[in-house]
Amino acid sequence: MTKPPLHTFHIPVMGLAYTIDSPIRVAQYGISSVVSIADDDLIEKMRNFYSTKFNLPYEEISQKFHDYRAQRITSYLNLVDKIVKEKFDSFKAELMESKTAVENYIAMLPNTSDIKKGFQNLLDDGISFKENIQNYIESHLSPGLIDVNIMTKLDKDNFEKNEQLPIEFNDAHAALRGFANSNLESSVVLSAGMNPRLFSYFENFSDFFPNLNNELKKKIILKVSDFRSAMIQGNFLAKKGLWVSEYRIESGLNCGGHAFATDGLLLGPILEEFKQKKDQLVQSAHELMTKVLQQKQLYAPENPLPLKITVQGGVGTAEEHEFLLENYKVDSVGWGSPFLLVPEATSVDKATRELLMNAKEKDLYLSHISPLGVPFNTLRGTTNEILRQKRIDQNKAGSSCPKKFLALSKEYDPHGICTASKKFQDHKLEELENAKDTMSSQAFEKAKFAITEKSCLCVGLANASYLENDIKIKGQAQGVIICPGPNMAYFDQEVSLSDMAGHIYGNKSILRTDNRPNLFVKELKMYVDYFRNEIDNISGDITNAQLKKWNTFKANILEGIEYYQNLLSPALYFKNDVTKMRKDFDFYKSELNEIKIPILELA
């Protein structure tokens, strides 16, 4: 039997490097976290680093190996699994020996936890503590999960001597194979929407199908921004005989990294819909899945398998955490950006952590630096920004593009090149130069900025781990890119893991500012700003489809505001903030109503 999770929070994936080794740091305490398996180069270096650190044998898997990408990922995940198990055993031994260790540990657990109460009873009993503690630990404790993340869009084709390799050697396919072949019993988190070819590839691995005990050795988690996309993607996988074990709802804008804005749907109403319609998700997927499993002559569970709903994005206080758990009945709440200030939990170099601590609201912004062409939450003043600007000033814009994970544009090369690369930007800047006479100087500068602002995320999002662990960085200097959510502005000090857990569970506060807006208010502000920006930056002719989209967007936000106003009526939560929140909702409602959607001119 699987033991229930010890914590009501998890640490989501952050960048390429920030949670690359989080399980090694926190899993022994029962905290689950997510490792990015996008960068096999970083993964191989981290495997070398940790093999050395724990005196374990290491043999390099070089790029000369057939299927090196998948092999690197499997080997690293197996290593992480081994280290986590060893650390968990040592931790259990420590708890058996020391009452102080038990006291410190139970201080980190949720106050509502039965396990916390059980430990407390053992401590209070005193006399038979030694005899009973071992049984209690063995039957109740388990390490946090080592989950992995695959961004479905990062699935570029790969070539060997100009010969395109089969689809299973595409980046995301190879990453999935790397996870599927590992010893882990955990989940793969799929983010950035649907990739039908990748989703179909899951059918090749038996670990994703239920066994006779109705268990899945490896599970699928979908990161989604609304109920409709959850239903579509979940049913698509169910038609392959695959079960989605968790829908991880992330705020469209109030999150770190890439921001996939919804059509004006706000987090509260989205969670409400999941709460009301969860049974629909379960039933439709179960019926589709069992039918397919029977056709495949595989074991089909009689009853639906467990399905969790979790949420993340912009959560910052114990009250918000508890409200999401209680009101929306979610199974866990993701805390991302604040953990960047916990050295025990995440891999961040000293200078970048300093920059994060000093970041104010104005320093955290939604940028267009990502080569994926999706808005990207980032921070001003990073070393990457400084080095990129220096190259632009020297007329050497663009990156040398050593890793090519985002080399997805086929505009100038059938093999694909990255829009942040020097090769791509040289082409674009030359085209722009040729058109210079046909445009105003203002339009020219704007177009030039749009080309050169793209950053090399592959290197920039991995460098922090190299710097933190003194691993040599080769090639062109790219500095560090970090992608916290806007919530980072209100956290301004380095904190210990136990203090962060205490903050999440309401036993202490690490916030030293009282101007932090409620998470629903902050998200609403971001959506109103985003909408205003969309309207202000219209270029070219307006279509009916565009007008329809904007009207829907505005209507959804207004509906969301009304939902929040009603939600606050009984005011069981946020008692101290209700008046301010109501004022904020009214303020953004009037701001929104002042934004005029253009009218289609009839010729």
RODO-2510 file (C-alpha; in nm, 4 decimals, decimal comma):
residues 603
     n   res          X          Y          Z
     1     m     0,0000     0,0000     0,0000
     2     t     0,1229     0,3494    -0,0830
     3     k     0,1607     0,5625     0,2274
     4     p    -0,0194     0,8970     0,2268
     5     p     0,2035     1,1996     0,1535
     6     l     0,3563     1,3657     0,4613
     7     h     0,3225     1,7211     0,3276
     8     t     0,0499     1,9305     0,1692
     9     f     0,2955     2,1193    -0,0541
    10     h     0,5339     2,0188    -0,3346
    11     i     0,8212     2,1983    -0,5068
    12     p     0,7430     2,2394    -0,8809
    13     v     1,0073     2,2319    -1,1535
    14     m     1,2043     2,5572    -1,1839
    15     g     1,4207     2,6340    -1,4854
    16     l     1,6641     2,3648    -1,5970
    17     a     1,8936     2,3736    -1,2952
    18     y     1,7081     2,5194    -0,9966
    19     t     1,5432     2,1890    -0,8975
    20     i     1,7836     1,9548    -1,0803
    21     d     1,8918     1,7981    -0,7492
    22     s     1,6085     1,9068    -0,5160
    23     p     1,5098     1,5441    -0,4355
    24     i     1,8641     1,4782    -0,3080
    25     r     1,8215     1,7818    -0,0838
    26     v     1,4659     1,7397     0,0477
    27     a     1,3122     1,3988    -0,0334
    28     q     1,4296     1,2360     0,2924
    29     y     1,1875     1,4679     0,4776
    30     g     0,8931     1,3470     0,2686
    31     i     0,8937     1,6552     0,0413
    32     s     0,8201     1,5868    -0,3271
    33     s     0,9896     1,7897    -0,5989
    34     v     1,0232     1,7951    -0,9775
    35     v     1,3456     1,7619    -1,1783
    36     s     1,3705     1,9019    -1,5323
    37     i     1,5033     1,6362    -1,7709
    38     a     1,5420     1,8700    -2,0682
    39     d     1,9190     1,9266    -2,0520
    40     d     2,1089     1,5958    -2,0731
    41     d     2,4408     1,7838    -2,0705
    42     l     2,3669     1,9392    -1,7294
    43     i     2,2307     1,6025    -1,6125
    44     e     2,5527     1,4220    -1,7078
    45     k     2,7651     1,6819    -1,5246
    46     m     2,5440     1,6546    -1,2149
    47     r     2,5753     1,2743    -1,2259
    48     n     2,9528     1,3115    -1,2272
    49     f     2,9346     1,5659    -0,9418
    50     y     2,7113     1,3506    -0,7170
    51     s     2,8915     1,0239    -0,7964
    52     t     3,2129     1,1896    -0,6755
    53     k     3,0429     1,3437    -0,3724
    54     f     2,8953     1,0111    -0,2557
    55     n     3,1941     0,7956    -0,3649
    56     l     2,9955     0,6077    -0,6256
    57     p     3,1409     0,4722    -0,9522
    58     y     3,1006     0,6978    -1,2569
    59     e     3,1569     0,6273    -1,6235
    60     e     3,0907     0,9062    -1,8669
    61     i     2,8120     0,8624    -2,1202
    62     s     2,9498     1,0722    -2,4043
    63     q     2,7646     1,1963    -2,7125
    64     k     2,9333     0,9152    -2,9055
    65     f     2,7001     0,6641    -2,7363
    66     h     2,3972     0,5501    -2,9331
    67     d     2,0896     0,6961    -2,7567
    68     y     2,3163     0,8928    -2,5185
    69     r     2,0408     1,1395    -2,4229
    70     a     1,8026     0,8758    -2,2850
    71     q     2,0901     0,6824    -2,1237
    72     r     2,2199     0,9921    -1,9431
    73     i     1,8733     1,0667    -1,8062
    74     t     1,8140     0,7066    -1,6897
    75     s     2,1552     0,6900    -1,5193
    76     y     2,1085     1,0219    -1,3395
    77     l     1,7578     0,9369    -1,2190
    78     n     1,8783     0,5987    -1,0906
    79     l     2,1617     0,7749    -0,9076
    80     v     1,9213     1,0281    -0,7509
    81     d     1,6923     0,7408    -0,6488
    82     k     1,9826     0,5537    -0,4856
    83     i     2,1071     0,8622    -0,2959
    84     v     1,7547     0,9529    -0,1791
    85     k     1,6995     0,5992    -0,0428
    86     e     2,0323     0,6084     0,1421
    87     k     1,9615     0,9531     0,2866
    88     f     1,6123     0,8417     0,3897
    89     d     1,7555     0,5365     0,5724
    90     s     2,0091     0,7581     0,7545
    91     f     1,7327     1,0013     0,8470
    92     k     1,5142     0,7214     0,9889
    93     a     1,8118     0,5944     1,1930
    94     e     1,8660     0,9488     1,3275
    95     l     1,4983     0,9739     1,4329
    96     m     1,5239     0,6424     1,6192
    97     e     1,8265     0,7621     1,8109
    98     s     1,7341     1,1177     1,8971
    99     k     1,4227     1,2740     2,0478
   100     t     1,5539     1,6164     1,9437
   101     a     1,5623     1,5003     1,5801
   102     v     1,1993     1,3852     1,6180
   103     e     1,0981     1,7196     1,7716
   104     n     1,2698     1,9121     1,4904
   105     y     1,1078     1,6925     1,2295
   106     i     0,7533     1,7136     1,3619
   107     a     0,7897     2,0933     1,3723
   108     m     0,8192     2,0725     0,9898
   109     l     0,4982     1,8701     0,9412
   110     p     0,1501     2,0171     0,8807
   111     n    -0,0397     2,0904     1,2041
   112     t    -0,3343     1,8868     1,0771
   113     s    -0,1151     1,5807     1,0196
   114     d    -0,2099     1,2576     1,1965
   115     i     0,1539     1,1499     1,1679
   116     k     0,2572     1,4607     1,3596
   117     k     0,0062     1,3697     1,6342
   118     g     0,1337     1,0108     1,6385
   119     f     0,4940     1,1239     1,6844
   120     q     0,3846     1,3640     1,9578
   121     n     0,2092     1,0802     2,1449
   122     l     0,5262     0,8694     2,1282
   123     l     0,7311     1,1583     2,2661
   124     d     0,4791     1,2246     2,5437
   125     d     0,4692     0,8567     2,6351
   126     g     0,8456     0,8639     2,6897
   127     i     0,8877     0,5229     2,8535
   128     s     0,8357     0,3011     2,5481
   129     f     0,9604     0,5611     2,2992
   130     k     1,2586     0,3492     2,1840
   131     e     1,0542     0,0292     2,1366
   132     n     0,7670     0,1902     1,9452
   133     i     0,9432     0,4579     1,7401
   134     q     1,0963     0,2126     1,4914
   135     n     0,7630     0,0502     1,4019
   136     y     0,5974     0,3888     1,3779
   137     i     0,8621     0,5252     1,1412
   138     e     0,8603     0,2163     0,9187
   139     s     0,4832     0,2128     0,8850
   140     h     0,4258     0,5871     0,8380
   141     l     0,7254     0,7588     0,6770
   142     s     0,8184     0,7564     0,3092
   143     p     1,0531     0,9775     0,1073
   144     g     0,9175     1,2566    -0,1128
   145     l     0,8650     1,1714    -0,4802
   146     i     1,1307     1,2241    -0,7452
   147     d     0,9044     1,3518    -1,0227
   148     v     1,0359     1,4707    -1,3591
   149     n     0,9236     1,7401    -1,6020
   150     i     0,9087     1,7305    -1,9805
   151     m     0,8072     2,0411    -2,1733
   152     t     0,6138     1,8833    -2,4589
   153     k     0,7141     2,1583    -2,7042
   154     l     1,0871     2,0828    -2,6600
   155     d     1,0815     1,7951    -2,9037
   156     k     1,3163     1,8957    -3,1820
   157     d     1,4163     1,6507    -3,4555
   158     n     1,7718     1,5198    -3,4339
   159     f     2,0150     1,4403    -3,7127
   160     e     2,3217     1,2277    -3,7623
   161     k     2,5401     1,3443    -4,0515
   162     n     2,2445     1,5230    -4,2162
   163     e     2,0343     1,2089    -4,1849
   164     q     1,7198     1,2670    -3,9777
   165     l     1,6938     1,0152    -3,6931
   166     p     1,3637     0,8333    -3,6210
   167     i     1,1034     1,0237    -3,4131
   168     e     1,1919     0,8386    -3,0917
   169     f     1,5260     1,0246    -3,0953
   170     n     1,3477     1,3623    -3,0820
   171     d     1,4366     1,5472    -2,7609
   172     a     1,1140     1,4970    -2,5598
   173     h     1,0741     1,1370    -2,6827
   174     a     1,4290     1,0500    -2,5690
   175     a     1,3684     1,2241    -2,2326
   176     l     1,0510     1,0206    -2,1816
   177     r     1,2394     0,6996    -2,2648
   178     g     1,5086     0,8018    -2,0148
   179     f     1,2469     0,8320    -1,7389
   180     a     1,0546     0,5173    -1,8468
   181     n     1,3709     0,3043    -1,8313
   182     s     1,4684     0,4334    -1,4839
   183     n     1,4040     0,2594    -1,1503
   184     l     1,1845     0,5442    -1,0294
   185     e     0,8292     0,4901    -0,9130
   186     s     0,7040     0,8431    -0,9625
   187     s     0,5432     1,0739    -1,2184
   188     v     0,6302     1,2613    -1,5328
   189     v     0,4830     1,6127    -1,5379
   190     l     0,3932     1,7143    -1,8933
   191     s     0,3788     2,0912    -1,9428
   192     a     0,3195     2,3332    -2,2322
   193     g     0,0182     2,1642    -2,3874
   194     m    -0,0524     1,8722    -2,6143
   195     n     0,2017     1,6874    -2,8290
   196     p     0,0028     1,3977    -2,9858
   197     r     0,3134     1,2134    -3,1094
   198     l     0,4742     1,2247    -2,7657
   199     f     0,1494     1,1281    -2,5905
   200     s     0,1207     0,8258    -2,8204
   201     y     0,4802     0,7246    -2,7425
   202     f     0,3783     0,6460    -2,3798
   203     e     0,2079     0,3306    -2,5096
   204     n     0,5523     0,1726    -2,5607
   205     f     0,6219     0,1488    -2,1864
   206     s     0,4386    -0,1011    -1,9651
   207     d     0,5114     0,0984    -1,6440
   208     f     0,2412     0,3489    -1,7477
   209     f    -0,0313     0,0806    -1,7558
   210     p    -0,2053    -0,0475    -1,4396
   211     n    -0,0912    -0,3769    -1,2872
   212     l    -0,3212    -0,6415    -1,1308
   213     n    -0,3181    -0,4503    -0,7990
   214     n    -0,4538    -0,1386    -0,9759
   215     e    -0,1203     0,0374    -0,9301
   216     l     0,0808     0,2406    -1,1770
   217     k     0,4569     0,2117    -1,1407
   218     k     0,4981     0,5341    -1,3356
   219     k     0,2299     0,8007    -1,3484
   220     i     0,1328     1,0892    -1,5738
   221     i     0,0708     1,4401    -1,4411
   222     l    -0,0636     1,7050    -1,6768
   223     k     0,0076     2,0699    -1,6061
   224     v    -0,3030     2,2534    -1,7290
   225     s    -0,4456     2,6039    -1,7195
   226     d    -0,8183     2,5226    -1,7443
   227     f    -1,0758     2,2434    -1,7246
   228     r    -1,1427     2,2192    -2,0971
   229     s    -0,7783     2,1483    -2,1842
   230     a    -0,7608     1,8945    -1,8977
   231     m    -1,0624     1,7105    -2,0415
   232     i    -0,9254     1,7104    -2,3982
   233     q    -0,5743     1,5947    -2,3040
   234     g    -0,6953     1,3448    -2,0427
   235     n    -0,9353     1,1822    -2,2865
   236     f    -0,6712     1,1734    -2,5613
   237     l    -0,4435     0,9740    -2,3285
   238     a    -0,7335     0,7570    -2,2046
   239     k    -0,7962     0,6541    -2,5665
   240     k    -0,4423     0,5082    -2,5590
   241     g    -0,5253     0,3141    -2,2417
   242     l    -0,3348     0,5669    -2,0271
   243     w    -0,4507     0,7241    -1,7008
   244     v    -0,3751     1,0795    -1,5882
   245     s    -0,3097     1,0537    -1,2129
   246     e    -0,2983     1,4267    -1,1473
   247     y    -0,4010     1,7558    -1,3031
   248     r    -0,1644     2,0267    -1,1870
   249     i    -0,3385     2,3605    -1,2344
   250     e    -0,1031     2,6541    -1,2701
   251     s    -0,1981     3,0191    -1,2788
   252     g    -0,1602     3,1389    -1,6371
   253     l     0,0370     3,4526    -1,5465
   254     n     0,1122     3,4480    -1,1722
   255     c     0,3808     3,1809    -1,2080
   256     g     0,7505     3,1431    -1,2821
   257     g     0,9013     3,0669    -1,6239
   258     h     0,6837     3,0569    -1,9355
   259     a     0,3413     3,2180    -1,8928
   260     f     0,0587     3,0576    -2,0890
   261     a    -0,2190     3,3124    -2,0393
   262     t    -0,5749     3,1778    -2,0326
   263     d    -0,8627     3,3504    -2,2150
   264     g    -0,9124     3,5734    -1,9113
   265     l    -1,0087     3,2781    -1,6889
   266     l    -0,8891     3,3425    -1,3332
   267     l    -0,7529     3,0837    -1,0911
   268     g    -1,0507     3,0811    -0,8498
   269     p    -1,3187     3,0103    -1,1135
   270     i    -1,0906     2,7497    -1,2777
   271     l    -1,0459     2,5649    -0,9457
   272     e    -1,4207     2,5901    -0,8819
   273     e    -1,4905     2,4187    -1,2142
   274     f    -1,2464     2,1369    -1,1350
   275     k    -1,4086     2,0924    -0,7939
   276     q    -1,7596     2,0751    -0,9440
   277     k    -1,6702     1,8548    -1,2413
   278     k    -1,3968     1,6276    -1,1066
   279     d    -1,6258     1,3233    -1,1341
   280     q    -1,6804     1,3987    -1,5025
   281     l    -1,3022     1,3898    -1,5600
   282     v    -1,2723     1,0625    -1,3709
   283     q    -1,5685     0,8867    -1,5332
   284     s    -1,5032     0,9845    -1,8937
   285     a    -1,1331     0,8871    -1,8705
   286     h    -1,2127     0,5594    -1,6909
   287     e    -1,4681     0,4489    -1,9515
   288     l    -1,2411     0,5353    -2,2451
   289     m    -0,9339     0,3777    -2,0834
   290     t    -1,0897     0,0459    -1,9809
   291     k    -1,2430    -0,0027    -2,3265
   292     v    -0,8997     0,0394    -2,4895
   293     l    -0,7195    -0,1795    -2,2353
   294     q    -0,9692    -0,4595    -2,3015
   295     q    -0,9133    -0,4232    -2,6775
   296     k    -0,5376    -0,4449    -2,6175
   297     q    -0,6024    -0,7524    -2,4018
   298     l    -0,4396    -0,5806    -2,1052
   299     y    -0,5653    -0,5741    -1,7478
   300     a    -0,8439    -0,3147    -1,7060
   301     p    -0,9265    -0,1856    -1,3539
   302     e    -1,2893    -0,2245    -1,2519
   303     n    -1,3014     0,1054    -1,0634
   304     p    -1,1397     0,4367    -1,1603
   305     l    -0,7813     0,4837    -1,0436
   306     p    -0,7045     0,7690    -0,7996
   307     l    -0,6978     1,1180    -0,9501
   308     k    -0,5483     1,4203    -0,7766
   309     i    -0,6044     1,7894    -0,8400
   310     t    -0,3208     2,0189    -0,7320
   311     v    -0,2548     2,3896    -0,7789
   312     q     0,0445     2,6244    -0,7992
   313     g     0,1371     2,9796    -0,8908
   314     g     0,1728     3,2839    -0,6685
   315     v     0,0857     3,1282    -0,3300
   316     g     0,2673     3,3090    -0,0502
   317     t     0,0978     3,2742     0,2905
   318     a    -0,0234     2,9918     0,5148
   319     e    -0,3749     3,1324     0,4890
   320     e    -0,3754     3,1156     0,1082
   321     h    -0,2298     2,7642     0,1270
   322     e    -0,4977     2,6446     0,3666
   323     f    -0,7764     2,8185     0,1740
   324     l    -0,6832     2,6367    -0,1490
   325     l    -0,6741     2,3006     0,0327
   326     e    -1,0005     2,3548     0,2191
   327     n    -1,2164     2,5486    -0,0234
   328     y    -1,1184     2,3724    -0,3463
   329     k    -1,0328     2,0338    -0,1914
   330     v    -0,7007     2,0209    -0,3777
   331     d    -0,4532     1,7479    -0,2805
   332     s    -0,1389     1,9616    -0,2692
   333     v    -0,0225     2,3189    -0,3292
   334     g     0,2942     2,3975    -0,5248
   335     w     0,5367     2,6507    -0,3756
   336     g     0,7959     2,7496    -0,6352
   337     s     0,9714     3,0883    -0,6343
   338     p     0,9979     3,1303    -0,2517
   339     f     1,2066     2,8094    -0,2438
   340     l     1,4729     2,9814    -0,4561
   341     l     1,5719     3,1505    -0,1272
   342     v     1,6123     2,8144     0,0515
   343     p     1,9693     2,6898    -0,0138
   344     e     1,8811     2,3514     0,1383
   345     a     1,6172     2,2959    -0,1304
   346     t     1,7288     2,4518    -0,4611
   347     s     2,0416     2,4986    -0,6679
   348     v     2,1085     2,8731    -0,7025
   349     d     2,4440     3,0521    -0,7115
   350     k     2,5156     3,3152    -0,4454
   351     a     2,5058     3,6226    -0,6708
   352     t     2,1706     3,5265    -0,8238
   353     r     2,0194     3,4513    -0,4834
   354     e     2,1329     3,7978    -0,3708
   355     l     1,9632     3,9506    -0,6755
   356     l     1,6405     3,7628    -0,5908
   357     m     1,6440     3,8832    -0,2300
   358     n     1,6712     4,2444    -0,3408
   359     a     1,4138     4,2185    -0,6216
   360     k     1,1153     4,4509    -0,5993
   361     e     0,7889     4,4405    -0,7961
   362     k     0,9336     4,6537    -1,0770
   363     d     1,2287     4,4133    -1,1221
   364     l     1,0086     4,1105    -1,1950
   365     y     0,8453     4,1338    -1,5330
   366     l     0,6851     3,9410    -1,8184
   367     s     0,9453     3,9457    -2,0954
   368     h     0,9789     3,8239    -2,4542
   369     i     1,3268     3,6803    -2,4067
   370     s     1,2212     3,3188    -2,4657
   371     p     1,3008     3,1760    -2,8112
   372     l     0,9745     2,9780    -2,7847
   373     g     0,7837     3,3018    -2,8505
   374     v     0,5868     3,2581    -2,5266
   375     p     0,5901     3,5358    -2,2601
   376     f     0,8484     3,4529    -1,9926
   377     n     0,8601     3,5721    -1,6310
   378     t     1,2058     3,6959    -1,5452
   379     l     1,4174     3,9337    -1,3394
   380     r     1,6038     4,2543    -1,4293
   381     g     1,9765     4,2851    -1,3704
   382     t     2,0849     3,9255    -1,4306
   383     t     2,4365     3,8564    -1,5599
   384     n     2,2757     3,7180    -1,8763
   385     e     2,1010     4,0497    -1,9459
   386     i     2,4285     4,2407    -1,9001
   387     l     2,6288     4,0067    -2,1299
   388     r     2,3544     4,0032    -2,3939
   389     q     2,3448     4,3846    -2,4034
   390     k     2,7245     4,3983    -2,4297
   391     r     2,7134     4,1756    -2,7408
   392     i     2,4374     4,3908    -2,8946
   393     d     2,6471     4,7061    -2,8330
   394     q     2,9433     4,5401    -3,0072
   395     n     2,7248     4,4408    -3,3061
   396     k     2,7631     4,0744    -3,2124
   397     a     2,4028     4,0043    -3,1110
   398     g     2,2954     3,6466    -3,0475
   399     s     2,4255     3,3340    -2,8807
   400     s     2,6684     3,0728    -3,0122
   401     c     2,3872     2,8195    -2,9403
   402     p     2,5909     2,5220    -2,8147
   403     k     2,3009     2,3060    -2,6889
   404     k     2,0315     2,3629    -2,9523
   405     f     1,7378     2,2407    -2,7357
   406     l     1,5325     2,5369    -2,8641
   407     a     1,6589     2,5203    -3,2251
   408     l     1,3023     2,4885    -3,3499
   409     s     1,2779     2,7533    -3,6255
   410     k     1,3091     2,6079    -3,9773
   411     e     1,2978     2,9494    -4,1470
   412     y     1,6640     2,9448    -4,2521
   413     d     1,7679     2,5846    -4,1938
   414     p     1,5745     2,2559    -4,2340
   415     h     1,7563     2,1199    -3,9255
   416     g     1,6154     2,4038    -3,7164
   417     i     1,7924     2,6985    -3,5529
   418     c     1,7167     2,8946    -3,2379
   419     t     1,5817     3,2501    -3,2567
   420     a     1,8309     3,3474    -2,9817
   421     s     2,1282     3,2278    -3,1894
   422     k     2,3715     3,4595    -3,3654
   423     k     2,3057     3,2715    -3,6909
   424     f     1,9311     3,3469    -3,6777
   425     q     1,9700     3,7065    -3,5554
   426     d     2,2284     3,7863    -3,8262
   427     h     1,9743     3,6810    -4,0912
   428     k     1,6959     3,8827    -3,9298
   429     l     1,9091     4,1947    -3,8730
   430     e     2,0259     4,1857    -4,2348
   431     e     1,6646     4,1672    -4,3570
   432     l     1,5751     4,4537    -4,1242
   433     e     1,8695     4,6631    -4,2491
   434     n     1,7490     4,6122    -4,6079
   435     a     1,4028     4,7387    -4,5132
   436     k     1,5343     5,0317    -4,3062
   437     d     1,4374     5,2980    -4,5610
   438     t     1,0741     5,1879    -4,5604
   439     m     1,0177     5,2431    -4,1863
   440     s     1,0401     5,5147    -3,9216
   441     s     1,3470     5,5114    -3,6955
   442     q     1,1179     5,4293    -3,4040
   443     a     0,9712     5,1257    -3,5842
   444     f     1,3230     5,0182    -3,6847
   445     e     1,4525     5,0271    -3,3251
   446     k     1,1454     4,8428    -3,2016
   447     a     1,1927     4,5690    -3,4626
   448     k     1,5648     4,5455    -3,3830
   449     f     1,4909     4,5071    -3,0119
   450     a     1,2353     4,2322    -3,0825
   451     i     1,5052     4,0349    -3,2666
   452     t     1,7941     4,0845    -3,0235
   453     e     1,6095     4,0514    -2,6906
   454     k     1,5867     3,6707    -2,7265
   455     s     1,8118     3,4974    -2,4748
   456     c     1,9903     3,1636    -2,4716
   457     l     1,7708     2,9873    -2,2129
   458     c     1,9481     2,6511    -2,2578
   459     v     2,2723     2,7861    -2,1137
   460     g     2,1345     3,0674    -1,8959
   461     l     1,8907     2,8433    -1,7056
   462     a     2,1586     2,5782    -1,6380
   463     n     2,4546     2,7931    -1,5298
   464     a     2,3440     2,8452    -1,1669
   465     s     2,4150     2,4792    -1,0795
   466     y     2,7608     2,4952    -1,2371
   467     l     2,8438     2,8108    -1,0431
   468     e     2,7047     2,6777    -0,7152
   469     n     2,8994     2,3515    -0,7424
   470     d     3,2202     2,4924    -0,8975
   471     i     3,1723     2,2996    -1,2209
   472     k     3,3687     2,4508    -1,5079
   473     i     3,1575     2,6384    -1,7648
   474     k     3,2873     2,6121    -2,1216
   475     g     3,2041     2,8225    -2,4263
   476     q     3,0640     3,1712    -2,4726
   477     a     2,9751     3,3504    -2,1477
   478     q     2,5968     3,3616    -2,1094
   479     g     2,5643     3,4357    -1,7386
   480     v     2,2553     3,3269    -1,5461
   481     i     1,8881     3,3583    -1,6382
   482     i     1,6387     3,3071    -1,3589
   483     c     1,2628     3,2860    -1,3997
   484     p     1,0822     3,3521    -1,0685
   485     g     0,7153     3,4413    -1,0554
   486     p     0,6101     3,7957    -0,9495
   487     n     0,5443     3,6607    -0,5973
   488     m     0,9230     3,6695    -0,5459
   489     a     0,9055     4,0468    -0,4829
   490     y     0,7693     3,9902    -0,1307
   491     f     1,0313     3,7378    -0,0140
   492     d     1,3550     3,9117     0,0726
   493     q     1,5754     3,6869     0,2855
   494     e     1,7534     3,3540     0,2739
   495     v     1,5627     3,1009     0,4870
   496     s     1,6146     2,7495     0,6190
   497     l     1,4024     2,4582     0,5006
   498     s     1,2378     2,4226     0,8425
   499     d     1,1514     2,7955     0,8501
   500     m     0,9976     2,7717     0,5030
   501     a     0,7879     2,4709     0,6119
   502     g     0,6895     2,6658     0,9243
   503     h     0,5833     2,9582     0,7046
   504     i     0,3744     2,7343     0,4745
   505     y     0,1966     2,5726     0,7700
   506     g     0,1338     2,8966     0,9603
   507     n     0,3701     2,8419     1,2545
   508     k     0,5818     3,1474     1,1705
   509     s     0,6030     3,4094     0,8969
   510     i     0,9102     3,4796     0,6877
   511     l     0,7433     3,7739     0,5121
   512     r     0,8836     4,1071     0,6282
   513     t     0,6517     4,3218     0,4198
   514     d     0,2853     4,3985     0,4682
   515     n     0,2212     4,5238     0,1140
   516     r     0,1914     4,1780    -0,0459
   517     p    -0,1390     4,1560    -0,2346
   518     n    -0,3562     3,8468    -0,1981
   519     l    -0,2775     3,5875    -0,4665
   520     f    -0,6167     3,6276    -0,6381
   521     v    -0,5801     4,0077    -0,6460
   522     k    -0,2262     3,9866    -0,7840
   523     e    -0,3315     3,7500    -1,0612
   524     l    -0,6269     3,9740    -1,1494
   525     k    -0,3974     4,2777    -1,1760
   526     m    -0,1673     4,0840    -1,4079
   527     y    -0,4569     3,9842    -1,6332
   528     v    -0,5863     4,3425    -1,6533
   529     d    -0,2327     4,4666    -1,7364
   530     y    -0,1889     4,1881    -1,9916
   531     f    -0,5215     4,2750    -2,1558
   532     r    -0,4387     4,6479    -2,1687
   533     n    -0,1040     4,5671    -2,3254
   534     e    -0,2684     4,3475    -2,5909
   535     i    -0,5051     4,6288    -2,6907
   536     d    -0,2355     4,9001    -2,6780
   537     n    -0,0010     4,7061    -2,9037
   538     i    -0,2368     4,6283    -3,1887
   539     s    -0,0595     4,6250    -3,5213
   540     g    -0,2116     4,5656    -3,8634
   541     d    -0,5767     4,5054    -3,9449
   542     i    -0,8128     4,3833    -3,6772
   543     t    -1,0062     4,0671    -3,7541
   544     n    -1,3432     3,9455    -3,6284
   545     a    -1,1682     3,6532    -3,4588
   546     q    -0,9434     3,8937    -3,2677
   547     l    -1,2392     4,1024    -3,1536
   548     k    -1,4252     3,7911    -3,0430
   549     k    -1,1183     3,6760    -2,8452
   550     w    -1,0824     4,0138    -2,6687
   551     n    -1,4517     4,0319    -2,5832
   552     t    -1,4407     3,6804    -2,4368
   553     f    -1,1247     3,7694    -2,2444
   554     k    -1,2857     4,0770    -2,0911
   555     a    -1,6125     3,8963    -2,0128
   556     n    -1,4242     3,6129    -1,8407
   557     i    -1,2295     3,8545    -1,6197
   558     l    -1,5494     4,0392    -1,5214
   559     e    -1,7151     3,7075    -1,4415
   560     g    -1,4118     3,6137    -1,2324
   561     i    -1,4331     3,9377    -1,0325
   562     e    -1,7994     3,8704    -0,9584
   563     y    -1,7129     3,5152    -0,8517
   564     y    -1,4535     3,6489    -0,6038
   565     q    -1,6934     3,9085    -0,4648
   566     n    -1,9440     3,6297    -0,3862
   567     l    -1,6709     3,3996    -0,2577
   568     l    -1,5709     3,6569     0,0030
   569     s    -1,9242     3,6923     0,1410
   570     p    -1,9014     3,4374     0,4263
   571     a    -1,5402     3,5570     0,4860
   572     l    -1,4208     3,2511     0,6770
   573     y    -1,0770     3,3168     0,5336
   574     f    -0,8879     3,6416     0,4699
   575     k    -1,0909     3,8084     0,7494
   576     n    -0,8277     4,0775     0,8031
   577     d    -0,7988     4,1493     0,4308
   578     v    -1,1579     4,1262     0,3099
   579     t    -1,2226     4,5010     0,2988
   580     k    -0,8996     4,5691     0,1100
   581     m    -0,9616     4,2785    -0,1286
   582     r    -1,3110     4,4052    -0,2085
   583     k    -1,1692     4,7506    -0,2832
   584     d    -0,9006     4,5949    -0,5051
   585     f    -1,1577     4,3911    -0,6984
   586     d    -1,3703     4,7041    -0,7524
   587     f    -1,0633     4,9027    -0,8591
   588     y    -0,9546     4,6467    -1,1228
   589     k    -1,3121     4,6136    -1,2427
   590     s    -1,3245     4,9860    -1,3188
   591     e    -0,9722     4,9696    -1,4735
   592     l    -1,0920     4,6882    -1,6980
   593     n    -1,4067     4,8727    -1,7989
   594     e    -1,1959     5,1706    -1,9048
   595     i    -1,0065     4,9545    -2,1579
   596     k    -1,1946     5,0033    -2,4832
   597     i    -1,1932     4,7195    -2,7318
   598     p    -1,1662     4,8678    -3,0832
   599     i    -1,4624     4,8375    -3,3173
   600     l    -1,4281     4,6800    -3,6611
   601     e    -1,4323     4,9524    -3,9263
   602     l    -1,6558     4,8661    -4,2193
   603     a    -1,4888     4,9581    -4,5464
***
